[in-house]
């Protein structure tokens, strides 16, 4: 679950990431998950543009984190 991963990244403070951005992404992904479940149960259409926008944001943040980890001296 990407939301759980983002929460762990925020709480463990292993890399430098703006917590405001993480909190917003965590909230957006949580809302998307609820909306997806609700739409599925009611058989209505989901606004995929919004979901894809949030997924792209998460992808960018995870890419930045990956770059930070690769550059970090272990």
Z-matrix of the N, CA and C atoms (Angstrom, degrees):
N
C 1 1.455
C 2 1.525 1 109.28
N 3 1.300 2 116.45 1 120.72
C 4 1.464 3 121.62 2 -176.93
C 5 1.520 4 111.81 3 -63.69
N 6 1.307 5 116.51 4 -33.62
C 7 1.472 6 120.43 5 179.42
C 8 1.525 7 110.77 6 -62.84
N 9 1.328 8 117.19 7 -43.49
C 10 1.462 9 121.81 8 178.66
C 11 1.525 10 110.47 9 -63.96
N 12 1.335 11 116.48 10 -40.90
C 13 1.462 12 120.58 11 177.49
C 14 1.527 13 111.13 12 -60.48
N 15 1.318 14 117.12 13 -45.04
C 16 1.462 15 120.75 14 179.08
C 17 1.527 16 111.63 15 -62.96
N 18 1.316 17 116.98 16 -39.01
C 19 1.469 18 121.09 17 177.71
C 20 1.524 19 109.96 18 -63.30
N 21 1.329 20 117.50 19 -43.98
C 22 1.467 21 121.02 20 178.88
C 23 1.523 22 111.20 21 -63.12
N 24 1.316 23 117.24 22 -42.32
C 25 1.464 24 120.99 23 178.44
C 26 1.522 25 109.76 24 -59.96
N 27 1.313 26 116.18 25 -43.99
C 28 1.471 27 120.94 26 179.98
C 29 1.521 28 111.41 27 -64.18
N 30 1.338 29 117.23 28 -44.66
C 31 1.459 30 120.85 29 -173.31
C 32 1.523 31 113.84 30 -78.14
N 33 1.330 32 117.63 31 -30.78
C 34 1.465 33 120.01 32 -177.12
C 35 1.524 34 113.04 33 -85.47
N 36 1.330 35 116.75 34 -14.40
C 37 1.468 36 120.99 35 175.76
C 38 1.527 37 113.30 36 51.47
N 39 1.319 38 117.84 37 38.16
C 40 1.460 39 121.34 38 -177.56
C 41 1.525 40 112.21 39 -77.84
N 42 1.299 41 117.54 40 -28.25
C 43 1.461 42 122.26 41 179.23
C 44 1.519 43 108.50 42 -132.22
N 45 1.325 44 114.85 43 158.93
C 46 1.457 45 119.24 44 179.66
C 47 1.533 46 109.75 45 -81.71
N 48 1.325 47 114.65 46 109.85
C 49 1.460 48 121.68 47 176.76
C 50 1.524 49 106.75 48 -139.04
N 51 1.295 50 116.01 49 137.22
C 52 1.460 51 121.08 50 179.16
C 53 1.526 52 109.31 51 -62.15
N 54 1.322 53 116.61 52 117.12
C 55 1.467 54 120.67 53 -177.32
C 56 1.522 55 112.42 54 -65.63
N 57 1.320 56 117.17 55 -26.86
C 58 1.460 57 120.23 56 176.98
C 59 1.520 58 109.93 57 -63.60
N 60 1.336 59 115.69 58 -42.93
C 61 1.464 60 120.45 59 178.32
C 62 1.519 61 109.97 60 -64.87
N 63 1.342 62 116.96 61 -45.22
C 64 1.467 63 119.72 62 179.39
C 65 1.519 64 111.54 63 -61.03
N 66 1.329 65 117.01 64 -44.35
C 67 1.470 66 120.10 65 179.74
C 68 1.519 67 111.38 66 -60.23
N 69 1.332 68 116.23 67 -41.05
C 70 1.460 69 119.77 68 179.56
C 71 1.533 70 110.60 69 -65.46
N 72 1.339 71 116.52 70 -44.29
C 73 1.461 72 119.99 71 178.95
C 74 1.525 73 111.56 72 -63.11
N 75 1.322 74 116.83 73 -42.25
C 76 1.464 75 121.15 74 178.77
C 77 1.528 76 109.86 75 -59.04
N 78 1.318 77 116.10 76 -44.13
C 79 1.464 78 121.08 77 178.93
C 80 1.528 79 111.51 78 -65.19
N 81 1.333 80 116.32 79 -45.41
C 82 1.468 81 120.03 80 -178.54
C 83 1.528 82 111.45 81 -63.80
N 84 1.319 83 116.94 82 -43.85
C 85 1.462 84 120.21 83 -179.94
C 86 1.528 85 110.27 84 -66.19
N 87 1.326 86 117.12 85 -38.59
C 88 1.465 87 120.52 86 175.98
C 89 1.519 88 111.71 87 -61.36
N 90 1.324 89 116.18 88 -44.47
C 91 1.469 90 120.79 89 178.05
C 92 1.523 91 111.35 90 -64.17
N 93 1.340 92 116.30 91 -41.22
C 94 1.464 93 119.82 92 178.02
C 95 1.522 94 111.15 93 -60.65
N 96 1.304 95 116.02 94 -41.31
C 97 1.463 96 121.07 95 -179.70
C 98 1.533 97 110.99 96 -62.82
N 99 1.321 98 115.98 97 -45.34
C 100 1.470 99 120.86 98 177.94
C 101 1.526 100 110.18 99 -63.37
N 102 1.328 101 116.49 100 -45.99
C 103 1.466 102 120.22 101 -179.98
C 104 1.525 103 111.50 102 -62.22
N 105 1.317 104 116.38 103 -41.05
C 106 1.458 105 120.55 104 179.03
C 107 1.526 106 110.88 105 -61.32
N 108 1.328 107 116.19 106 -45.64
C 109 1.467 108 120.36 107 178.68
C 110 1.527 109 111.04 108 -63.95
N 111 1.325 110 117.51 109 -43.60
C 112 1.464 111 121.05 110 179.91
C 113 1.525 112 111.73 111 -64.33
N 114 1.316 113 116.10 112 -42.19
C 115 1.471 114 120.03 113 179.71
C 116 1.527 115 110.54 114 -65.62
N 117 1.318 116 115.45 115 -40.32
C 118 1.464 117 120.10 116 179.98
C 119 1.533 118 110.35 117 -63.13
N 120 1.336 119 116.28 118 -42.72
C 121 1.465 120 120.22 119 -177.92
C 122 1.527 121 111.44 120 -70.86
N 123 1.326 122 117.19 121 -34.05
C 124 1.465 123 119.52 122 -178.14
C 125 1.532 124 111.83 123 -94.60
N 126 1.329 125 116.21 124 -1.59
C 127 1.461 126 122.78 125 178.24
C 128 1.529 127 112.91 126 57.19
N 129 1.342 128 115.28 127 35.34
C 130 1.460 129 119.93 128 174.77
C 131 1.527 130 109.29 129 -103.20
N 132 1.315 131 115.74 130 172.18
C 133 1.458 132 120.87 131 -175.44
C 134 1.530 133 111.15 132 -82.76
N 135 1.329 134 115.47 133 140.95
C 136 1.456 135 122.83 134 178.59
C 137 1.532 136 108.99 135 -96.73
N 138 1.326 137 116.94 136 141.76
C 139 1.465 138 120.60 137 176.37
C 140 1.527 139 108.20 138 -78.82
N 141 1.315 140 115.82 139 89.59
C 142 1.464 141 121.15 140 -174.42
C 143 1.525 142 112.35 141 -66.50
N 144 1.324 143 118.39 142 -25.35
C 145 1.468 144 120.46 143 178.86
C 146 1.522 145 111.17 144 -60.84
N 147 1.319 146 116.52 145 -41.73
C 148 1.461 147 120.76 146 -179.85
C 149 1.527 148 109.96 147 -68.14
N 150 1.315 149 117.45 148 -45.66
C 151 1.464 150 121.24 149 179.94
C 152 1.526 151 110.38 150 -60.44
N 153 1.322 152 117.33 151 -45.67
C 154 1.463 153 120.74 152 179.47
C 155 1.526 154 111.71 153 -64.35
N 156 1.312 155 117.01 154 -35.94
C 157 1.469 156 121.00 155 176.75
C 158 1.523 157 110.03 156 -60.98
N 159 1.326 158 117.12 157 -44.83
C 160 1.460 159 121.10 158 179.63
C 161 1.529 160 111.31 159 -66.74
N 162 1.318 161 116.92 160 -40.13
C 163 1.463 162 120.54 161 178.12
C 164 1.528 163 110.47 162 -62.71
N 165 1.315 164 117.26 163 -40.31
C 166 1.460 165 120.70 164 177.60
C 167 1.524 166 111.97 165 -63.73
N 168 1.333 167 117.09 166 -39.19
C 169 1.465 168 120.68 167 177.11
C 170 1.529 169 110.22 168 -62.40
N 171 1.330 170 115.97 169 -45.84
C 172 1.463 171 120.46 170 179.18
C 173 1.527 172 110.05 171 -61.10
N 174 1.301 173 116.54 172 -43.14
C 175 1.458 174 121.38 173 179.25
C 176 1.527 175 111.15 174 -58.11
N 177 1.323 176 117.02 175 -43.81
C 178 1.463 177 120.90 176 179.32
C 179 1.527 178 111.89 177 -63.62
N 180 1.324 179 116.47 178 -43.31
C 181 1.468 180 120.47 179 -179.98
C 182 1.532 181 110.13 180 -65.21
N 183 1.330 182 117.26 181 -44.13
C 184 1.460 183 120.19 182 179.27
C 185 1.522 184 111.37 183 -64.89
N 186 1.306 185 117.55 184 -34.66
C 187 1.460 186 121.49 185 176.17
C 188 1.526 187 110.36 186 -64.34
N 189 1.328 188 117.24 187 -43.49
C 190 1.462 189 121.16 188 176.62
C 191 1.525 190 111.21 189 -61.85
N 192 1.315 191 116.62 190 -43.00
C 193 1.465 192 121.26 191 179.12
C 194 1.523 193 110.19 192 -62.74
N 195 1.317 194 116.58 193 -43.15
C 196 1.457 195 121.19 194 178.30
C 197 1.529 196 110.72 195 -59.79
N 198 1.316 197 116.96 196 -44.21
C 199 1.465 198 120.68 197 177.60
C 200 1.515 199 111.95 198 -62.68
N 201 1.335 200 116.52 199 -40.62
C 202 1.466 201 120.53 200 177.64
C 203 1.519 202 111.41 201 -62.74
N 204 1.328 203 116.45 202 -41.49
C 205 1.464 204 120.43 203 -179.71
C 206 1.523 205 111.38 204 -66.80
N 207 1.319 206 117.17 205 -38.47
C 208 1.462 207 120.76 206 179.66
C 209 1.512 208 111.13 207 -66.39
N 210 1.333 209 116.89 208 -33.97
C 211 1.458 210 121.16 209 -178.83
C 212 1.526 211 113.16 210 -85.05
N 213 1.326 212 116.72 211 -12.62
C 214 1.456 213 121.57 212 -176.60
C 215 1.531 214 109.23 213 -75.26
N 216 1.297 215 116.51 214 134.51
C 217 1.465 216 121.36 215 176.82
C 218 1.519 217 108.51 216 -78.69
N 219 1.328 218 116.10 217 119.50
C 220 1.472 219 119.99 218 179.99
C 221 1.503 220 110.07 219 -102.47
